[in-house]
Amino acid sequence: MPALVSITALLMLVLPWPLLLTGLVLGSAANRHVGLIKKVTRISAGFALSTAVLATATDLWGWNASKTVLSFPLPWHLGAFAFNVDVNTLSIIMMLLVALVGFVVVRYASTYMEGDAHEGAFHRWLALTVGAFLVVITAGNVWEFFLFWVATSLLLHNLLAFYRDRPLALIAARKKYILHRISDLCLFIALILIVHTLNTSQFNHIMPAVSKISGPLPQSLEIASALLVVAAVLKSAQVPFHGWLIQVMEAPTPVSALLHAGIIYTGTFLLLRMVAILSRAFWAQDLLIIVGLFSIATASLMMMTATNIKGSLAYSTTAQMGFMLMEIGLGLYPLAVLHIISHSVYKAHAFLSSGSTVEYFRWPSLPHATSVLSLGKMAASWVLATVIVMFTGWILDVPFSHNLPITVMAVILGVALSQLIYSATSPEPMHVPWVLGISVAMSGLIATLYFLLGSWFMTLFHFPEMALARGAGQEILLGLTVAIFFSLLLIQQMLPKLLTRPLFQALFVHLYNDLYIDMVFTRWIQRFSPGKKAAASPALFEEDQQLEEVRSL
């Protein structure tokens, strides 16, 4: 039995290496042996998924001790670099999710890229990127995590800039490259401060070390918290650093699926690994809420102006990442993990089926509120949905009375479900009472599943207990959260009527152009990249032409 206690760790250790070795060993001859590298990449991705499933099974069986295979000390009191696997619920679930998404994307890419002149090179970079990201998920040593955090970003760059003849793709990849290097620097400094202060370079030792600190955090950990937030925000493509995520739609569709359904969560995953420190820095929680709310509001409005499907999906990702950061700021860590899983599966399907998604937009959309009566129906729908959610939570003993963040999430769920109920009040469907009854029942079922899954995740993970520091500032933030979500609901429903007014027409133009933030960044890159100026100019010309077309409407 003692020999079996670390079998999960051994499986997690070997899981990414067939993919990495495929890219490293076969990569030099990738384009000359396309069939071989495609086949080996598919087999390696299948091995990763099957090994992840087996590791999950052995973890449930109890053979889940963490294990260090190789370790050597680092100078300047930086602890040790180790190939270490940290077996915990978060790493197990994320490993299973990434292995599944990676396998699906690899299978899809094997036919999608067929016949491309550089098909072999694409599969090489894809194998390396998925393999490196799997190491990020399973790493138990902070320096191993950092090494593959950087490697994943650099390898992804080759996929984002895969089509060298597409100027917009090259500019987007360069923007992402610059922002991610700043993120890397912030994370590196933060890890130095954490290792120096806590005298450990292992993730599973951080929480016990922090728990021994009485009173406020040391100044070094306060600074580290700020740097961790900055690193995560830059990785998560939050407004105003989101432009590259919208423009990388020029990359092949499998790359978009891998990015939006997996790698984009790297920053959120970092924060979840560091909640022992962040849960003691209340100002960092508030900052995450503010950043998340700002991205939710602006990205959602920009999404309403998007004129292509993949661009709309990209804005949606920015808004959803803001939602996850807000959940972490609220201390609802298990709900953030649940959000990651559900969003990943949805986004992978959305991108890989983006061609058929056009058919969805041809179907009748939700009715818009264009009159006082319609607004009244919409308000009544929100009240009814909120009552259903709160009643469902009360039946399931959800602690609304002493957990204000949970109450806020329940109200937001009511905002989402109100659209389902409002659609049933339209005069178009026949037998409206029957349709309304079905909508109410579905709303109750969705609320029940949300609270049950949330409760299960809260018992499944061992995150530190944390609540917002009670005070006027935090209560204002929570009230602002509810107000923003309800305002977005109103704007979405009243959009056709609002666009008849000059003020909103002007705002529409500004939102269509991303409030010009990304345009400034693009011109800055062109100025300081003289060697790429020729490649950048067509993309800038295209942006200017789009701006002129919208202004002329």
C-alpha positions in Angstrom: 0.0 0.0 0.0 2.8 2.6 0.8 4.1 2.2 -2.8 0.6 3.1 -4.1 0.0 6.3 -2.1 1.7 8.5 -4.8 0.4 6.8 -7.9 -1.8 9.8 -8.7 1.2 12.1 -8.5 3.2 9.8 -10.8 0.3 9.7 -13.4 0.0 13.5 -13.3 3.8 13.8 -13.7 4.0 11.7 -16.9 0.7 13.0 -18.3 2.1 16.0 -20.3 5.4 14.6 -21.5 4.3 12.7 -24.6 2.9 15.9 -25.9 6.0 17.8 -25.1 8.3 15.2 -26.5 6.2 15.0 -29.7 6.9 18.7 -30.3 10.5 18.6 -29.2 11.6 15.4 -31.0 9.4 15.4 -34.1 9.1 19.1 -34.4 12.2 19.7 -36.5 10.8 17.6 -39.3 7.1 18.4 -38.7 6.3 19.7 -42.2 8.1 16.8 -43.9 6.3 14.2 -41.9 2.8 15.7 -41.5 1.0 12.4 -41.2 3.4 11.1 -38.5 3.2 14.2 -36.3 -0.6 14.4 -36.6 -1.0 10.8 -35.6 1.5 11.0 -32.7 -0.1 14.3 -31.5 -3.5 12.6 -31.4 -2.2 9.6 -29.6 -0.4 11.8 -27.1 -3.5 13.9 -26.5 -5.5 10.7 -26.0 -2.9 9.5 -23.6 -3.1 12.7 -21.6 -6.9 12.5 -21.3 -6.9 8.8 -20.4 -4.2 9.3 -17.8 -6.1 12.3 -16.4 -9.2 10.1 -16.0 -7.1 7.3 -14.3 -5.4 9.9 -12.0 -8.8 11.2 -11.0 -9.9 7.6 -10.2 -6.8 6.9 -8.1 -7.2 10.2 -6.3 -10.7 9.2 -5.3 -9.3 5.8 -4.2 -6.9 7.6 -1.8 -3.6 7.1 -3.6 -3.0 10.8 -3.8 0.2 11.8 -2.0 2.1 14.6 -3.6 5.5 13.7 -4.9 8.8 15.4 -5.8 10.9 13.7 -8.5 13.8 16.1 -8.9 14.9 19.0 -6.8 17.9 21.3 -6.5 18.5 24.4 -4.3 18.5 27.9 -5.7 20.8 30.8 -4.6 19.8 34.0 -2.8 17.3 32.2 -0.5 14.9 31.4 -3.4 14.1 28.0 -2.1 14.5 25.1 -4.6 13.4 24.3 -8.1 11.7 21.0 -8.2 9.7 18.8 -10.6 6.9 18.4 -8.0 3.3 17.4 -8.4 0.8 18.9 -6.0 -2.2 16.5 -5.7 -5.3 18.5 -4.6 -8.9 18.9 -5.8 -8.2 22.0 -7.8 -5.3 20.6 -9.7 -7.2 17.3 -10.4 -10.3 19.0 -11.8 -8.3 21.6 -13.8 -6.1 18.8 -15.2 -9.1 16.8 -16.3 -10.7 19.8 -17.9 -7.5 20.9 -19.8 -6.8 17.4 -20.9 -10.4 17.1 -22.3 -10.3 20.4 -24.1 -6.8 19.7 -25.4 -7.9 16.3 -26.8 -11.0 17.8 -28.5 -9.0 20.6 -30.0 -6.2 18.3 -31.3 -8.8 16.0 -32.9 -10.6 18.9 -34.5 -7.4 20.5 -35.7 -6.3 17.2 -37.4 -9.0 17.7 -40.1 -9.4 21.5 -39.9 -5.7 22.1 -40.8 -5.6 19.4 -43.5 -3.9 20.6 -46.6 -2.3 23.7 -45.0 1.2 24.4 -46.2 2.5 24.4 -42.6 0.2 21.8 -41.2 3.0 19.9 -39.5 4.4 23.0 -37.8 0.9 23.8 -36.5 0.5 20.4 -34.8 4.0 20.8 -33.4 3.2 24.1 -31.6 -0.2 22.8 -30.6 1.3 19.7 -28.9 3.9 21.8 -27.1 1.4 24.4 -25.9 -1.1 21.9 -24.5 1.7 19.9 -22.9 3.3 23.0 -21.3 -0.2 24.2 -20.0 -0.8 20.8 -18.4 2.5 21.2 -16.5 1.3 24.6 -15.2 -1.8 22.9 -13.9 -0.1 20.1 -12.1 3.1 21.9 -10.9 3.5 21.9 -7.1 6.7 24.0 -7.1 6.3 27.8 -7.7 9.4 28.0 -9.9 8.3 25.0 -12.0 4.9 26.8 -12.3 6.6 30.0 -13.4 8.9 28.3 -15.9 6.0 26.7 -17.7 3.7 29.7 -17.2 6.2 31.6 -19.4 6.7 28.7 -21.8 3.0 28.3 -22.4 2.7 32.0 -23.4 5.7 31.8 -25.7 4.5 28.7 -27.4 1.0 30.1 -27.8 2.5 33.1 -29.5 3.6 30.8 -32.4 0.0 29.7 -32.8 -1.5 33.2 -32.6 1.0 34.4 -35.3 0.7 31.3 -37.3 -0.4 33.1 -40.5 2.5 35.5 -41.1 0.7 37.1 -44.0 -2.2 38.4 -41.8 -1.1 41.8 -40.5 -3.8 42.1 -37.9 -2.9 38.7 -36.5 0.7 39.7 -36.1 -0.1 43.0 -34.4 -2.5 41.1 -32.0 0.1 38.5 -31.2 2.7 41.3 -30.5 0.3 43.1 -28.1 -0.3 39.9 -26.3 3.4 39.2 -26.2 4.2 42.6 -24.6 1.4 42.4 -22.0 2.3 38.9 -21.0 5.9 39.8 -20.5 4.8 42.5 -18.1 2.6 39.9 -16.4 5.6 37.5 -16.2 7.8 40.2 -14.5 5.0 40.9 -12.0 4.6 37.2 -11.1 8.4 36.7 -10.9 8.8 39.6 -8.4 5.7 38.4 -6.4 7.2 34.8 -6.2 10.5 36.2 -4.9 8.7 38.1 -2.2 6.5 35.1 -1.2 9.4 32.7 -1.1 11.6 35.1 0.9 8.9 35.8 3.4 7.4 32.4 3.9 10.6 30.4 3.4 9.0 27.9 1.0 8.7 27.4 -2.7 6.0 24.8 -2.6 2.3 25.7 -3.2 1.1 23.3 -0.5 3.2 24.9 2.2 2.0 28.4 1.5 -1.3 28.1 3.4 0.2 26.7 6.6 2.9 29.3 6.5 0.4 32.2 6.1 -1.9 30.8 8.8 1.0 31.2 11.3 1.1 35.0 10.7 -0.9 36.8 13.3 -2.3 40.2 12.6 -1.9 41.9 9.2 0.2 40.5 6.4 3.8 41.7 6.2 4.5 44.5 3.7 6.3 42.1 1.4 3.2 39.9 1.0 1.0 43.0 0.6 3.2 44.0 -2.4 3.1 40.4 -3.6 -0.7 40.5 -3.5 -0.8 43.6 -5.7 1.6 42.0 -8.2 -0.4 38.8 -8.3 -3.5 40.8 -9.1 -1.7 42.7 -11.9 -0.3 39.5 -13.4 -3.7 37.8 -13.4 -5.5 40.8 -14.8 -3.1 41.1 -17.7 -3.3 37.3 -18.4 -7.1 37.5 -18.3 -7.4 40.2 -21.0 -9.3 42.6 -18.9 -10.4 46.0 -20.2 -8.4 48.1 -21.2 -5.9 45.3 -22.0 -8.3 43.2 -24.0 -7.7 44.3 -27.6 -5.4 41.4 -28.4 -8.0 38.8 -27.4 -10.5 40.3 -29.9 -8.0 40.5 -32.8 -6.4 37.0 -32.4 -9.6 35.8 -34.1 -7.3 35.9 -37.2 -5.6 32.8 -35.9 -7.0 29.3 -36.8 -10.2 28.4 -35.1 -8.6 25.5 -33.0 -6.2 28.1 -31.5 -9.2 30.3 -30.5 -10.9 27.4 -28.9 -7.8 26.4 -26.9 -7.2 29.9 -25.8 -10.7 30.8 -24.8 -11.6 27.4 -23.3 -8.3 26.8 -21.5 -5.2 29.0 -21.5 -7.1 32.3 -20.8 -7.8 30.9 -17.3 -4.1 30.9 -16.4 -4.5 34.1 -14.4 -7.6 33.0 -12.6 -5.8 29.7 -11.7 -2.9 31.6 -10.3 -5.2 33.6 -8.0 -6.9 30.3 -6.9 -3.5 28.8 -6.0 -2.7 31.9 -4.0 -5.9 32.4 -2.1 -4.1 31.9 1.2 -2.4 35.2 0.7 -5.2 37.1 -1.2 -7.8 36.1 1.5 -5.8 38.2 4.0 -5.5 41.3 1.7 -8.9 42.9 1.8 -7.9 45.7 -0.5 -6.8 43.2 -3.2 -10.3 41.6 -3.0 -11.9 45.0 -3.6 -9.5 45.7 -6.5 -10.5 42.4 -8.1 -14.2 43.3 -7.7 -13.7 46.8 -9.3 -11.6 45.4 -12.2 -14.0 42.6 -12.8 -17.1 44.9 -12.7 -15.4 47.4 -15.1 -14.6 44.6 -17.6 -18.1 43.1 -17.3 -19.8 46.4 -18.0 -17.5 47.6 -20.9 -17.0 44.3 -22.6 -20.7 43.5 -22.5 -21.5 46.9 -24.1 -18.8 46.4 -26.7 -20.2 42.9 -27.4 -23.5 44.4 -28.4 -21.7 46.4 -31.1 -19.7 43.4 -32.5 -20.4 42.7 -36.2 -18.9 39.2 -36.4 -19.6 36.0 -34.4 -16.0 35.2 -33.3 -15.5 38.8 -32.1 -18.7 38.6 -30.1 -17.5 35.4 -28.5 -14.2 37.1 -27.6 -15.9 40.0 -25.9 -18.0 37.5 -24.0 -14.8 35.8 -22.8 -13.4 39.1 -21.5 -16.7 39.8 -19.6 -16.8 36.2 -18.2 -13.2 36.5 -17.1 -14.2 39.7 -15.3 -17.0 37.8 -13.7 -14.5 35.1 -12.4 -12.2 37.8 -11.0 -15.2 39.4 -9.3 -16.2 36.0 -7.8 -12.6 35.6 -6.4 -12.8 39.1 -5.0 -16.0 38.2 -3.3 -14.4 35.2 -1.7 -16.6 32.8 -3.6 -13.7 30.6 -4.8 -15.6 27.4 -5.4 -18.1 29.2 -7.5 -15.2 30.6 -9.6 -14.1 27.1 -10.2 -17.6 26.0 -11.2 -17.7 29.1 -13.5 -14.4 28.0 -15.1 -15.6 24.5 -15.9 -19.0 25.6 -17.3 -17.5 28.4 -19.4 -14.7 26.3 -20.7 -17.0 23.6 -22.0 -19.4 26.1 -23.5 -16.6 28.2 -25.2 -14.9 25.2 -26.7 -18.2 24.1 -28.3 -19.0 27.7 -29.4 -15.7 28.2 -31.2 -15.4 24.7 -32.7 -19.0 25.1 -34.0 -18.7 28.8 -34.9 -19.5 28.1 -38.5 -22.9 26.7 -37.7 -23.5 29.4 -35.0 -24.6 31.6 -37.9 -27.8 29.5 -38.1 -28.5 30.4 -34.4 -28.5 34.1 -35.2 -31.1 33.5 -37.9 -33.6 32.3 -35.3 -35.9 34.9 -33.6 -34.2 36.7 -30.8 -35.6 37.6 -27.4 -38.2 40.3 -27.6 -37.0 43.8 -26.9 -38.7 46.2 -24.5 -39.9 49.1 -26.6 -42.8 50.4 -24.5 -43.8 51.3 -21.0 -45.8 48.1 -20.9 -42.8 46.0 -22.0 -40.6 47.6 -19.4 -43.2 46.8 -16.8 -43.2 43.2 -17.9 -39.4 43.0 -17.8 -39.3 44.5 -14.3 -42.0 42.0 -13.2 -40.0 39.2 -14.8 -36.9 40.2 -12.8 -38.8 40.4 -9.5 -40.4 37.0 -10.2 -37.1 35.4 -11.2 -35.4 36.8 -8.0 -38.2 35.5 -5.8 -37.8 32.1 -7.4 -34.1 32.1 -6.8 -34.3 33.3 -3.2 -37.1 30.8 -2.4 -35.1 28.0 -3.9 -32.1 29.0 -1.8 -34.2 29.2 1.3 -35.5 25.7 0.8 -31.9 24.5 0.3 -30.6 26.3 3.4 -28.4 28.7 1.5 -26.9 31.1 4.1 -28.3 34.4 2.7 -28.6 36.1 6.1 -25.0 36.1 7.0 -23.3 35.8 3.6 -23.9 39.0 1.6 -21.8 37.9 -1.4 -23.9 34.8 -1.9 -27.0 37.0 -1.8 -25.5 39.2 -4.5 -24.9 36.2 -6.7 -28.5 35.1 -6.2 -29.7 38.5 -7.3 -27.4 38.2 -10.4 -28.8 34.8 -11.1 -32.3 36.4 -11.0 -31.2 38.9 -13.6 -30.1 36.1 -15.9 -33.3 34.1 -15.4 -35.5 37.1 -15.9 -34.8 37.0 -19.6 -36.1 33.4 -19.8 -39.3 34.5 -18.0 -39.7 37.7 -20.0 -39.5 35.8 -23.3 -42.5 33.8 -22.2 -44.6 37.0 -21.8 -44.2 38.0 -25.4 -47.5 37.9 -27.3 -45.9 35.8 -30.1 -46.0 32.3 -28.5 -49.4 30.6 -28.3 -50.8 29.6 -25.0 -48.7 32.1 -23.0 -49.8 30.9 -19.5 -48.5 27.4 -20.4 -45.2 28.8 -21.8 -44.8 31.0 -18.7 -45.3 28.0 -16.4 -42.6 26.1 -18.2 -40.2 29.1 -17.9 -40.9 29.4 -14.2 -40.3 25.7 -13.7 -37.1 25.8 -15.7 -35.9 28.9 -13.7 -36.5 26.9 -10.4 -34.6 23.9 -11.8 -31.7 26.1 -12.9 -31.5 27.8 -9.5 -31.7 24.5 -7.7 -28.8 23.1 -9.8 -26.7 26.2 -9.3 -27.1 26.1 -5.5 -26.6 22.3 -5.3 -23.4 22.4 -7.4 -22.2 25.5 -5.5 -22.7 23.7 -2.2 -21.0 20.6 -3.5 -18.0 22.6 -4.7 -17.7 24.4 -1.4 -17.3 21.0 0.4 -15.1 19.6 -2.3 -12.4 22.3 -2.1 -10.4 23.3 0.9 -10.1 27.0 0.3 -9.7 29.3 3.3 -12.8 30.7 4.9 -13.1 34.3 3.8 -15.8 37.0 3.8 -15.7 40.6 2.9 -14.5 43.0 5.6 -17.8 44.6 6.6 -17.9 48.3 6.0 -19.5 51.0 3.9 -17.0 50.5 1.1 -17.7 46.9 0.6 -21.4 47.3 0.8 -21.2 50.0 -1.8 -19.3 47.6 -4.1 -21.9 44.9 -3.6 -24.7 47.4 -4.4 -22.8 48.6 -7.5 -22.5 45.0 -8.6 -26.2 44.5 -8.6 -26.9 47.9 -10.2 -24.4 47.1 -13.1 -26.0 43.8 -13.9 -29.5 45.2 -13.8 -28.4 48.1 -16.0 -26.9 45.8 -18.6 -30.2 43.9 -18.7 -32.1 47.2 -19.3 -29.7 48.3 -22.0 -29.8 45.0 -23.8 -33.6 45.0 -23.9 -34.0 48.7 -24.8 -31.2 48.8 -27.3 -33.3 49.4 -30.5 -35.1 52.3 -28.9 -31.9 53.8 -27.3 -30.2 53.8 -30.7 -32.7 56.3 -32.1 -31.2 58.9 -29.8 -28.1 60.9 -30.8 -26.3 60.4 -27.5 -26.5 56.6 -27.7 -25.7 56.7 -31.4 -22.4 58.5 -30.6 -21.8 56.1 -27.7 -22.4 53.1 -30.0 -19.6 54.4 -32.4 -17.2 54.8 -29.5 -18.0 51.3 -28.1 -17.6 49.8 -31.6 -14.1 51.2 -31.6 -13.3 49.8 -28.2 -13.3 53.4 -26.8 -10.1 53.9 -28.9 -8.0 52.3 -26.1 -6.7 49.5 -28.3 -6.2 51.9 -31.3 -3.7 53.9 -29.2 -1.9 50.7 -28.1 -1.7 49.6 -31.8 -0.1 52.9 -32.9 2.3 52.7 -30.0 3.4 49.2 -31.1 3.8 50.5 -34.7 6.0 53.4 -33.5 8.3 51.2 -31.4 8.5 48.3 -33.9 10.1 49.9 -36.9 10.9 46.6 -38.5 7.2 45.7 -38.5 5.8 49.0 -39.7 5.0 47.7 -43.1 3.1 44.7 -41.8 1.2 46.8 -39.3 0.0 49.5 -41.7 -2.8 47.5 -43.5 -4.4 46.7 -40.1 -4.3 50.3 -39.0 -5.7 51.3 -42.4 -8.5 48.8 -41.9 -9.3 50.2 -38.4 -9.4 53.7 -39.8 -11.7 52.6 -42.6 -14.1 50.9 -40.2 -14.2 54.0 -38.0 -15.0 56.2 -41.0 -17.8 53.8 -42.2 -19.4 53.8 -38.8 -19.2 57.6 -38.5 -20.9 58.0 -41.8 -24.0 55.9 -40.7 
